[in-house]
Amino acid sequence: MSSRIKYFVVSISTCLTLALLIGMSKGASPDDTLKHIGVFSDVVAHIKSEYVEEPDMKSVTLGALNGLLEAIDPFASYLNADQYREYSESLKGQKTGDAGLILSKKFGYVGVVGTVPGSPAAKAGLSTGDMIESIKGIATRDMPLAYASLLLQGKPGTTVDLSVVRVRHPEPQPVKLTRDILSLPPVENKMLADQTGYINIDALSPSHVKEVAAAIQKLQKDGAKKLVVDLRGCAVGAPEDGIAMANLFLNKGRIGYVKGQRVTQQNFEADPAKAITTLPVAVLTNRGTADAAEIFAAAIQDNKRGKVVGERTYGDAAQRKAITMEDGSAIILSVAKYYSPDGKAIQDTGVTPGTVVADSEGQIEYDDNGDPVAPAQDQPQQKKTEDDPVVKKALDLLKS
């Protein structure tokens, strides 16, 4: 058997094994799963024997694997042995430059979930819903998501070229980003009208949760009678951070839970000792709100602790795991999902606000051609103001 045929057989076997596992995980009967595998085998056989020219089965298999993973998990990746080795090295904690993009797969391409505030990507005006057509001249069609993230990393000061299809600009545009060491912006707070405290959170981490606690205590000391927590565009943060922040507002009830096919359900209950406020609260979200921030918003809304105002969130809250293969390749897959107190999988449904209000478009300024105008280096983007319709609606709800 030639090495090419061996590769073909091993590749197809991998696809079939994944299909079988996915079928079982979705509760399909063995007969149904085998039927689908039979159809897959027939299609591959016809491609091999009848396509206009002999296909590159390596590309066919890679596309099949990534399409299979994307169909069930937009954050999944298949990495070959070399890619996985490089990916593992990137996790060892060395300080590298980054573009500041948070990514998922969409329609086979790499899409933007959000950007790290103040990052090169944020300064270039990239935002939720933009599509990355290519990175360093390499098309992202069927590109493993984790590999796309690797291509964006490098030495601080070096550049990376992208081709981007923007929400506001349908034609692909070249974008050059200069990699930088990323730092997360601090939590901001101020007093609005009617003794309403405003807390702006652009990213979450254990230290940010402490900053939120300090902001709440300061605003209460200053006379706040109500709170607005702005999580629009907050896509950075681990699920544990969202759980910890929710406990600042909840003195009872379930914050949420996590479970998977092989992950036993773990419930997260509010600890009364950790709650620090009982003030009425409104939480602001948009399509760039993801992960930890979604867990927080769902906990507040489902426990009827406050109002959620704005747009449906992105949908990203899961435990992910790298599962290695014998040849050194790996799939990175969600093995458990986080659920709202009412039992909705956040990754599947996002969080839909009780009061839906379209987010303002004033976060980024655009020129006459629809291209973003980069803010001055010493002037951070001002995305939230008292004139914002979402903030105004939240204030109206808190008054009533």
C-alpha positions in Angstrom: 0.0 0.0 0.0 1.5 3.3 -1.1 2.0 6.1 1.5 -0.6 8.2 -0.2 -3.2 5.5 0.0 -2.2 4.9 3.7 -2.7 8.6 4.4 -6.1 8.5 2.7 -7.3 5.5 4.6 -6.1 7.0 8.0 -7.6 10.4 7.2 -11.0 8.9 6.3 -10.9 6.7 9.3 -10.3 9.7 11.5 -13.3 11.5 9.9 -15.5 8.4 10.4 -14.4 8.0 14.0 -15.2 11.7 14.7 -18.6 11.3 13.0 -19.3 8.2 15.1 -18.4 10.0 18.3 -20.5 13.0 17.4 -23.4 10.9 16.5 -23.2 9.1 19.8 -22.8 12.4 21.7 -26.0 13.7 20.1 -27.9 10.6 21.2 -28.3 9.1 17.7 -28.8 5.4 17.5 -26.0 3.2 16.2 -28.1 2.4 13.1 -28.6 6.2 12.4 -24.9 6.9 12.9 -23.8 4.1 10.7 -26.2 5.3 8.0 -24.6 8.7 8.0 -21.1 7.2 7.9 -22.2 5.1 4.9 -23.3 8.3 3.1 -20.0 10.0 3.9 -18.1 7.0 2.5 -20.1 7.0 -0.7 -19.5 10.7 -1.2 -15.7 10.2 -0.7 -15.6 7.3 -3.1 -17.4 9.3 -5.8 -15.0 12.3 -5.3 -12.1 9.9 -5.6 -13.3 8.1 -8.7 -15.4 10.7 -10.7 -14.2 14.2 -9.9 -12.9 16.0 -13.0 -9.3 15.5 -11.9 -7.7 13.5 -9.1 -8.4 15.5 -5.9 -5.8 16.4 -3.3 -7.3 14.1 -0.6 -5.2 15.9 2.1 -7.1 19.1 1.4 -10.4 17.2 1.1 -9.8 15.5 4.4 -8.7 18.7 6.2 -11.8 20.5 4.9 -14.0 17.6 6.0 -12.5 17.6 9.5 -12.8 21.3 10.0 -16.3 21.4 8.5 -17.3 18.5 10.8 -16.0 20.3 13.9 -17.5 23.7 12.9 -20.9 22.1 12.5 -21.0 21.3 16.2 -18.6 23.8 17.8 -17.6 27.1 16.2 -14.6 27.3 18.6 -13.2 23.8 17.8 -10.0 23.1 15.9 -8.1 20.3 14.3 -4.4 20.7 14.4 -1.8 18.5 12.6 1.2 17.3 14.6 3.4 20.3 13.7 0.6 22.8 14.4 -0.3 21.2 17.7 3.4 21.3 18.8 3.5 25.0 18.0 0.2 25.6 19.7 1.5 23.8 22.9 4.6 25.9 22.9 2.5 29.1 22.7 0.8 28.1 26.0 3.9 28.0 28.1 3.6 31.5 29.3 6.2 33.4 27.3 5.3 37.1 26.6 4.6 37.4 22.9 3.1 40.1 20.9 -0.5 39.7 19.8 -3.1 41.5 17.6 -5.8 41.3 20.2 -8.5 39.4 18.3 -11.0 36.9 19.8 -12.0 34.5 17.1 -14.5 31.8 16.2 -15.4 30.0 13.0 -18.3 31.2 10.8 -19.3 29.9 7.4 -16.0 28.1 7.1 -14.0 31.3 7.7 -12.5 32.9 10.8 -14.8 35.5 12.3 -14.3 38.1 15.0 -16.1 37.6 18.3 -14.5 40.8 19.7 -11.2 42.6 20.4 -9.1 43.2 23.4 -9.7 46.9 24.3 -6.8 49.0 23.4 -5.2 46.3 21.3 -4.0 46.7 17.7 -7.2 45.1 16.4 -9.4 47.4 18.4 -7.4 50.5 17.2 -7.9 49.3 13.6 -11.6 49.3 14.1 -12.2 45.5 13.9 -15.4 44.5 15.6 -17.8 41.7 16.2 -19.1 40.2 13.0 -16.1 41.1 10.8 -14.7 38.2 8.8 -11.0 37.5 8.4 -10.5 36.3 4.8 -6.8 35.7 5.0 -3.9 36.0 7.5 -0.4 36.5 6.2 -1.7 35.7 2.7 -3.1 32.4 3.8 -6.8 31.9 3.3 -8.7 31.2 6.5 -11.2 29.0 4.7 -11.0 25.6 6.6 -8.1 27.0 8.7 -8.0 25.6 12.2 -9.2 28.3 14.6 -6.3 27.7 17.0 -3.8 28.0 14.1 -5.3 31.3 13.1 -4.7 32.6 16.6 -1.1 31.4 16.3 -0.5 33.3 13.1 -1.6 36.5 14.8 1.1 36.1 17.5 4.7 37.1 17.1 7.4 39.4 18.4 6.1 42.8 19.7 6.6 45.4 17.0 6.3 43.0 14.1 3.4 43.3 11.7 0.8 40.9 10.3 -1.3 41.4 7.2 -5.0 40.6 7.1 -7.7 40.7 4.5 -10.9 41.6 6.3 -14.6 41.7 5.2 -16.1 44.3 7.6 -19.7 44.5 8.7 -19.9 48.0 7.2 -17.7 47.3 4.2 -18.6 44.3 2.0 -15.4 44.3 -0.1 -12.3 42.7 1.4 -9.9 45.3 2.8 -6.2 44.9 3.6 -5.4 45.6 7.2 -1.9 45.7 8.7 -1.7 45.2 12.5 1.4 45.7 14.6 1.7 43.1 17.3 1.9 44.4 20.9 2.0 43.1 24.4 -1.6 43.3 25.5 -2.8 44.8 28.8 -6.4 44.8 29.9 -8.1 48.1 30.7 -9.2 48.7 34.3 -12.8 48.9 35.5 -14.2 52.4 35.3 -17.0 53.9 37.5 -18.8 57.2 37.8 -22.0 58.6 39.1 -24.9 59.3 36.6 -28.1 61.2 37.2 -30.6 60.2 39.9 -27.9 58.7 42.2 -27.2 55.9 39.6 -23.7 54.4 39.8 -22.2 53.4 36.4 -19.6 50.6 36.2 -17.9 50.0 32.8 -16.2 46.6 32.4 -14.3 45.9 29.1 -12.6 42.7 30.3 -12.8 40.3 33.2 -10.1 38.5 35.2 -9.8 37.8 39.0 -8.3 41.2 39.5 -11.1 42.9 37.6 -13.7 41.2 39.8 -11.9 42.8 42.8 -12.0 46.1 41.0 -15.7 45.7 40.4 -16.2 45.0 44.1 -14.2 48.1 45.0 -16.3 50.2 42.5 -19.6 49.0 44.0 -18.4 49.9 47.5 -17.2 53.3 46.4 -20.4 54.2 44.5 -22.6 53.0 47.5 -20.5 55.2 49.8 -21.0 58.1 47.4 -24.7 57.7 47.6 -25.6 55.5 44.7 -29.2 54.0 45.0 -29.1 52.1 41.7 -26.3 50.5 39.5 -25.7 50.2 35.7 -23.2 47.5 34.8 -22.0 48.0 31.2 -20.7 44.7 29.6 -20.9 45.7 26.0 -17.9 44.5 24.1 -16.7 42.5 27.1 -15.4 39.3 25.5 -12.3 38.6 27.6 -12.6 36.5 30.7 -12.9 33.0 32.0 -16.2 31.5 33.1 -15.0 31.5 36.8 -14.7 35.3 36.6 -18.3 35.7 35.6 -19.4 33.4 38.4 -17.4 35.3 40.9 -18.8 38.7 39.8 -22.4 37.4 39.8 -21.9 36.4 43.5 -21.2 40.0 44.3 -24.8 40.8 43.5 -26.5 37.5 44.5 -27.0 36.4 48.1 -29.0 33.3 47.2 -29.9 31.2 44.2 -28.0 29.4 41.5 -25.5 31.3 39.4 -25.4 28.6 36.7 -23.9 25.2 36.1 -21.6 23.3 33.8 -21.9 19.8 32.3 -20.8 17.7 29.4 -21.1 14.2 28.1 -18.2 13.1 30.3 -18.2 16.1 32.7 -20.4 15.6 35.7 -22.8 18.5 36.3 -21.3 21.1 38.7 -23.7 23.6 40.1 -22.6 27.1 41.2 -24.7 28.4 44.1 -24.5 32.0 45.4 -22.6 32.3 48.7 -24.4 34.9 50.9 -21.0 35.8 52.5 -19.7 37.1 49.2 -22.6 39.3 48.2 -21.8 43.0 48.7 -24.8 44.9 47.3 -28.6 44.7 47.1 -29.1 47.8 45.0 -31.3 47.5 41.9 -29.1 46.8 38.8 -29.4 47.0 35.0 -26.8 45.1 32.9 -26.0 46.3 29.4 -25.1 43.7 26.7 -24.5 43.6 22.9 -23.4 41.1 20.3 -19.8 41.5 21.5 -20.6 40.4 25.0 -19.1 36.9 25.5 -18.0 34.2 27.9 -17.6 35.3 31.5 -19.8 38.4 30.9 -22.6 36.2 29.5 -22.6 34.0 32.6 -22.9 37.1 34.8 -25.8 38.5 32.7 -27.7 35.2 32.6 -27.4 34.9 36.4 -28.7 38.4 37.0 -31.6 37.9 34.6 -32.7 34.4 35.5 -32.6 35.1 39.2 -34.7 38.3 38.6 -32.0 40.2 40.4 -32.0 42.9 37.8 -32.7 43.9 34.2 -30.6 43.0 31.1 -30.8 45.6 28.4 -29.3 45.8 24.9 -28.6 43.1 22.3 -28.4 39.3 22.3 -24.9 38.3 23.4 -22.4 36.3 21.3 -22.7 32.8 22.8 -19.4 31.5 24.1 -19.1 29.8 27.5 -17.5 26.3 27.6 -14.7 24.2 28.9 -12.4 23.2 26.1 -9.9 20.4 25.9 -7.1 19.3 23.6 -7.6 15.7 22.6 -4.4 14.2 21.1 -4.2 11.6 18.4 -1.6 8.8 17.9 0.2 10.8 15.1 0.6 13.9 17.3 -2.3 15.8 15.9 -5.1 17.0 18.1 -8.6 18.3 18.2 -9.5 21.2 20.5 -13.1 20.7 21.5 -15.7 21.9 23.9 -16.2 19.1 26.4 -18.7 20.9 28.7 -21.0 23.9 28.3 -22.0 26.5 30.9 -25.7 26.8 31.4 -27.9 29.7 32.7 -29.9 29.1 35.9 -32.9 28.4 33.7 -31.1 25.6 31.9 -30.1 27.3 28.6 -26.6 26.5 27.1 -25.0 29.9 26.8 -22.8 28.8 23.9 -25.9 27.7 21.9 -28.3 30.5 22.6 -26.4 33.5 24.1 -28.3 35.7 26.5 -31.3 37.6 25.1 -32.0 40.7 27.1 -35.5 41.1 28.7 -35.4 44.6 27.1 -33.9 44.6 23.6 -32.4 47.8 22.4 -30.0 48.2 19.4 -26.5 49.2 20.4 -25.4 52.7 19.4 -23.0 52.9 16.4 -20.9 55.6 18.0 -18.1 53.3 19.2 -16.0 53.7 16.1 -15.8 56.7 13.7 -15.9 56.0 10.0 -14.8 58.1 7.0 -16.8 58.7 3.8 -15.6 55.4 2.4 -16.8 53.4 5.4 -13.2 52.9 6.6 -12.6 53.2 10.4 -10.8 56.3 11.7 -8.2 55.2 14.1 -8.3 57.1 17.4 -5.3 59.1 18.7 -2.9 57.0 20.7 -3.5 59.1 23.8 -7.3 59.1 23.3 -9.0 55.9 24.2 -12.2 55.0 22.4 -15.3 56.5 24.2 -17.9 53.8 23.5 -20.4 54.6 26.3 -22.0 57.9 27.1 -25.0 59.2 28.9 -26.5 60.0 25.5 -26.3 56.3 24.5 -29.9 54.9 23.9 -29.0 51.7 25.7 -27.9 53.6 28.8 -31.0 55.8 28.6 -33.3 52.8 28.5 -31.5 51.2 31.5 -31.9 54.5 33.5 -35.7 54.6 32.6 -36.1 51.0 33.7 -34.3 51.7 37.0 -36.6 54.7 37.7 -39.7 52.5 37.3 
